[in-house]
Amino acid sequence: MAAEIAVRGVIGRNPIQAALPDRPQQIATDAQDERQRLRDAQGAGILVIQVPLQRVDPPAEVTDAFNDAQRARAERVRARNEAAA
């Protein structure tokens, strides 16, 4: 539960785009730090050495909206490139 709380907290403080393709290592490091902070606060005497992000997907409830946003971003980049050409 502590790992889930830590990861959800870190993800909640960052845009979802940061967790998916761009900064998974930073998210994992932040989650590790948060999990360690929680363990220290509990006096557990446990050292957290790694929190790997094995797979990062948006929740099923928002997958369609997330995909729409990704497509819109790609279209915006395409349109800018065409305008610049």
C-alpha positions as CSV (number, residue, x, y, z in Angstrom):
1,M,0.0,0.0,0.0
2,A,2.8,2.4,0.8
3,A,4.3,1.9,-2.7
4,E,0.9,2.6,-4.3
5,I,0.4,5.7,-2.2
6,A,3.9,7.0,-3.1
7,V,3.5,6.4,-6.8
8,R,0.0,7.8,-7.0
9,G,1.1,10.9,-5.1
10,V,4.0,11.5,-7.4
11,I,1.9,10.9,-10.5
12,G,-0.8,13.2,-9.2
13,R,1.7,16.0,-8.9
14,N,2.9,15.7,-12.5
15,P,1.3,15.9,-15.9
16,I,0.5,12.4,-17.1
17,Q,2.6,13.1,-20.2
18,A,5.7,13.3,-18.0
19,A,5.1,9.8,-16.6
20,L,4.5,8.1,-20.0
21,P,7.2,8.7,-22.5
22,D,9.3,11.6,-21.3
23,R,10.4,11.2,-17.6
24,P,9.7,7.8,-16.3
25,Q,13.0,7.7,-14.4
26,Q,12.3,11.0,-12.7
27,I,8.9,9.7,-11.7
28,A,10.4,6.5,-10.3
29,T,13.1,8.4,-8.4
30,D,10.4,10.8,-6.9
31,A,8.3,7.8,-6.0
32,Q,11.3,6.1,-4.3
33,D,12.0,9.2,-2.3
34,E,8.3,9.5,-1.3
35,R,8.1,5.9,-0.3
36,Q,11.2,6.2,1.8
37,R,9.7,9.3,3.5
38,L,6.6,7.3,4.4
39,R,8.7,4.4,5.7
40,D,10.8,6.8,7.8
41,A,7.7,8.5,9.2
42,Q,6.4,5.0,10.2
43,G,9.7,4.2,11.9
44,A,9.8,1.0,9.8
45,G,13.6,0.8,9.6
46,I,13.3,-0.1,5.9
47,L,15.6,1.3,3.2
48,V,13.8,1.7,-0.2
49,I,16.5,1.1,-2.9
50,Q,14.3,1.1,-6.0
51,V,10.8,1.8,-7.3
52,P,10.8,0.6,-10.9
53,L,8.0,1.7,-13.3
54,Q,7.4,-1.4,-15.3
55,R,4.5,-0.3,-17.3
56,V,2.8,3.1,-17.3
57,D,-0.7,3.4,-18.8
58,P,-3.4,6.0,-18.1
59,P,-6.4,4.6,-16.2
60,A,-9.0,2.9,-18.3
61,E,-11.5,5.5,-17.4
62,V,-9.5,8.2,-19.3
63,T,-7.8,6.2,-22.0
64,D,-10.0,7.6,-24.8
65,A,-9.6,11.2,-23.7
66,F,-5.8,10.7,-23.2
67,N,-5.5,9.3,-26.7
68,D,-7.5,12.2,-28.1
69,A,-5.2,14.6,-26.4
70,Q,-2.1,12.8,-27.8
71,R,-3.6,12.9,-31.3
72,A,-4.3,16.6,-30.9
73,R,-0.7,17.3,-29.8
74,A,0.6,15.4,-32.8
75,E,-1.7,17.3,-35.1
76,R,-0.6,20.6,-33.6
77,V,3.1,19.7,-34.2
78,R,2.3,18.6,-37.8
79,A,0.4,21.8,-38.5
80,R,3.3,23.9,-37.2
81,N,5.8,22.0,-39.3
82,E,3.6,22.5,-42.4
83,A,3.3,26.2,-41.7
84,A,7.0,26.6,-41.2
85,A,7.7,24.8,-44.5
